[in-house]
Amino acid sequence: MGIFRGATKTEMLVADIKRRWPRFFVEADEEIWKQWHELTKRDSISYFVDILKGDYNDRFKARAILALLAPTPKNAPKNWNLVTPFSSIYGFELDLVANCEKFIEYIVDLVVSFFRLTLEGKDEFTDHLSLANRYNSWMIALLGYLPEGPDADNLFNRISLNDLVCFNNMDDCSGYNPFSHLMWNPKVNERYKRLADLKMRVTVRAELQGEAKPRAEHESAFAHYADRVTSFVGLKKNPYSIALFADQIGFLLALNLKGCRLFPTYNERLLLALIGTLTEDDVYALEIMRRYVRYMVFENVGFSDEKGFLIYDQEDLDLATRWHAEYGKDDPELALVLLRKIAEGRERVETRLRKEREVQEHQNAVLSRMK
């Protein structure tokens, strides 16, 4: 691979990687690798994945991994690295890692090296932050394959919890997507999820106290953190412990924010998840539950922008009734307000049902005249 203008840093890094991993890069293999490519014109990712899956020497698998992961500088000649990196990263991600766990240290070295290169490579790469963002996603995925220890610690410390690129369109927007990917990856050790959560809490508090500002209006750390935490209840499987989830709810409640939509839906599963952490002597969890119910009743803003818990249907009515029975006995103020809301809610539900019956009866009467 010859030197080409504008790609010096990339070529120097690739050369350095080969020196760091001499057992994978033997001079005698260079000609074989070149002949394989020229003979078959293999410029598709799938051919390189086939090498990883097949019964080939580890040295050539290491070359395939390097070809798949190395970034392409903007002034590089066509096919300088045999494949276009990341043209289908999510398509081969599972194949790459699942079939190459014995190469995990090597893959981590490559991804971290290319992350640093692209992050600082404004002059060398087109849209360098988008490339760095991909490597950031890879570091999160790789964290799930490393055992807890110094190597995993070092990898975690390099990960950005916010998107490296700021964007906002009709389909998606930037704002701590990497945090979600890390928290929701079932393979990542919970130690690193707790560390990521603590980092997010520091950012949330700093922004709320005016010590820091979001990069863009749509990237409020508090808004994204609250959304990610409450989305936990919608996941099919819990990606981390209910204890951590309960602690996150406790943190949100401790912010003592007034008149905001802290919990976007009155999701009964949120309560059930928290109840699952309770024991008779779990004072902290019981206090979180009590504060959660009080916040929902007195402070939370619903989708109608009305403050407090409003009862619209039978499910809301059943939930409020259970709250009154379980938490009202030790909280007279809460009990009194819930009784009033239950009475108002029951009347609202009955009125709505009566109107629905009247409409249905009118429709039936009209239709009967058409027979």
N, C-alpha and C positions, 0 to 999 in steps of 0.2 A: 504494500500500500504506500504509494508515493506521497510526498508532501505536496499539498495544494494550497493555493493562496486563500487566506481567510479561515482556515481550519486548523491552524497550528496547535492551538490549545487542545482541541479534540484528539488530534493524532498523537500529541505528546502524552495525553492521558491514556489512550488506548495502548500505546507502547509501554507506559509505566505499569498498566494492569498486567500486561503480558510478562513483564519482569517480576511482578509480585507473585505471579502464579506460574512458575516455571514448569511445574509438573503437567500443566495443561497445554503449554505452548512450546512445542519442539520444532526446531527449524526444519527438520525433515518432513513435517506435516504440511508446510506451506504449499509445496507444489501439488500435493494430493488434494488439498482443499481448493486450490485454484482450478485444477483440472475438473473436479467434481462440479464446480459452478459453471465453468465454460462448456462442459460436455452436456449438461442438462438444462442450462439457462434457468436455473432455479431461483427466481426472484419473488417467490410467493412465501408468505409466512408459514403456510401449511407444510412445505417441504422441510423447513427447519424444525418444525414441531415433530415431523416424522422421524428426524434424527434423534430427537430427545426420547421418543417412544421406542425406537428400534434398538436392535442389538448391535450397537456401534461402540467404538472405543470412547472412553470418557473424555479423551482429549478433543475429539471432534464434537462431542456434545457441548463441551465448554466453549468451543468456537461458535457453535450455533447459538448458544445463550448470549454470547457477546454480540453477535450479529443482530439478534432480536432486540437487545436492550440499548445499544449505542445510539445516541442522537445523531441526526444528520445536520451538519452546519449548512448555512444558507448558500455558501459558495462551493459546496462540494460537487464534484462531477457526478453524473448519473450512476447509480448503483455502486457508489464508492464503498458502501458497507454491505452490499449484496441485497439488503431489504430496506424498505422504508419503515423506520421505527414507529410504533404506536398506531399504524394504520388500522390495526384491529386488536388493540391491546386487551380488551375485555374478552375477545374471542379465544385468545391463547393463554390467558392468565392462569386458569386452572390447570391446563396441560403443563405449562412451564413449571409451576411450583409442585404440583402433585407428582409429577414424574421425575423431579430432580431434587428431592429433599436432601440427598447426600451432597448436593452442590450448594446448600443453603448459605454457607458462609461466603462462598464465592459470589453468589447472586446478590447478597446484601452489600458486599464490597462494591460491586458494579453499580447497583442502584444508588447507593449513597454517593459514590464518586460522580455519577452523571447528574444527580440532583444538585450537587454543589456547582458543577460545571455549568449547567443550564441556568441555575438561579442567578449566577453572576455573568452569564453569557449574553448580555444585551447586544453586543457588537457581532457576535458569532452566529447567533441563531435567530431565525424568524419567529416572533412570538415566543421568546425564551421562557416567559413565565408560564405559558400554557404547557410547555414541555416539563418545566419544573413541577408543575401541579400534578402531572401524570406520575412523575417519580415519587412525589409525596404520597399519592394514593398507593403506589407500590410498597412504600415503606410501611404503611399501615397494614397492608396485606401480609407482608413478610413478618411483621411483629407477631402475628398469630402462629408462626412456625418456629419461633425462637423460645427456648425455655427461659424462665425468669432468671436474670443474672446480669452481669456487666454488659454483655453484648446487646441484650435487649434494652437495657437502660440507655446505652449510647444511641441506639436506633430511635428509641422513643423521644429522646431529647432533641433530635433533629427534625421531628415531625411538626409541621405547621397545622394548628387546629382550625385555622381559617383558610379559605380559598386564597391562593396566591394571585388569582386574577379576579378583578372586580367586574361583575356583569349583572345585568337585570333585564330580562325579557319576558315575553308572555308565558313561556314554558318553564322557566327556572330563574333562579337568581343566586348570586354568591352570598355567603354568610354562614361560615362554620359547618359546611358540608363534611369536611374531613373529620370534625369532631363526631358527627353522626356515624360516619363509616367506622371509626375506631370503636365507639361505644356499642354499636350494633353488630360488630363482627364477633361471632360466638367463639372464635379461636383465640382471640386476644385475651391474655391473662387479666383478671380483674384488677390486679395491682395497677396496671397501666391505665385502666379505665378510671380508677379512683384518682390517679395522678392527673389525668386529662380533665376530669371533672373539677378538681381543685384549681387547675389553671383557668378554666372557664369561669369559675366563681370569682376569682381575683379580677378578671376582665370585666365581669358583670358589675361588681361593686365599684370598680374604678370609673366606669362609664356613668353609673347612676350618681356617683358622688362628684362628677365633673372633673375628675382627675385625668380622664382620657376621653377621646371622641371616636366614634365608629369611623371607619374609612369612608363609608357612604351611609346615607340615611337608612337604606334598607338592610344594613349590616349590624343593627343593634344587637349587642351580645345578649342582653336580657331577653329580647323578643325571640331570638333563635334558641337560646338555652331553654326558656319556658316551653317553646314549641316542641323541642326534641324530647324534653323530659316527659311531657304529658302525652307525647306520641307513643311512649313506652307501652301503654295499655292496649294499643291497637296492633301490636306485633303478635304474630302467631306463637312465637316462643320467646321467653325472657332471655335476652342476650347478656344480662348480668343479674346480680342477686336482687331480690326484693328489698333486702336491707339497704343496699345502695340507693335504690329507687326511693324508698321512704326517706332517706337522708336528703335526697335531692328535693323532695317535696317540702321537707322541713326547712331547707335553705330558702326556697322561694317564699315560703310563708314568713320567714324571719326578716325578709326584706321590708315587710310591713307596707307594701305599696297600696295606695288607696285608689279606688275608681278605675281599675284597669282589668283587662281580660286576662287574668293570670292563668286560669284554667279554661280553655276555650270551649269545652263541652262538659255537660254534667254526666260524665261517663261513670256509670256504676262500677265498672270494672276497676276503676282507679281506687275506689274504696275497698273492693274485694281484695285487690292486690296488697293494699296496706294492711288489711285485717289479717292476711296470711302471715304477717311478721309479728303479730301480737302474742304475747304470753302474759300471764297474770302479773309478772313482776317487770314487764317491759314498760317502765314509766315513760321513757322517751318516746316510744312508738305510740303509746296511748295519748300523750300530749300532742303529737303531730296530728293524730286523728281528730282530736278535739279542736285544734286550731284550724285544721282543714275544713271541718264542718262549719265553724264560725265564719271563716272567710267566705265560704260559698253562700252562706245565708245573709251575711251583712255587707260584703264588699265586692265580690266578683261581679264583673259586668258581663251579661249574657249577649247573645247575638242581636238581641233587640235593643242593645245599648242601655238597658235598664239595670239599675244597680240592685244587687241582691238576688236571692234565689226565687224565681217565679215558677209556679206550677202550671203547666200547660196540658198535661195528659195524665193518664192513670199511673204510668211509670214514675213520673215526678211525684205524684201524690203518695205512692208507696214508699219512695225513697225518703221523702220528708217525714212520713209517719215513723219510719225506722229510725231516722236521726233523732226524732223526739223521744222515742222509747230508749235509745241507747245512750244519748248524750244530754238529753234535757233534764234528767233526774239530778244531775250534779251542776247544772247551769241554769238557774231560774230565768235569766234574761233570754237565753237561747230557747228555752222551753216555751216562754210566752210568745216570742216572735214566731216560732214554728207553728204553734197552735193557730195564730192568726192567719199565717200563710196557708196552712192546711185548710182552714175554713174558706178562705178566699179561693183557694185552688179547687176545692171540691165544687164550689158554686160555679167557677169558671168552666170546669170540665163538664158538669151537668148541663150548663147553658149551651156549650158547644155541641154536646151530644143531642140535646133537644132540637137545636137548629138543624143538625144533620138529618135527624129523623123527619123533621117537617119538610125539608127539601126533598128527601127520598120519597115521602108520601105524596108530595105534589107531583114529582116526576112519574110515579106509578099511576097516579090518577090521570095524568095527561096521556100516558102510554095506553091505559085501558080504553080510553075513548077512541084510540086508533085501531082497535081490534074489530 
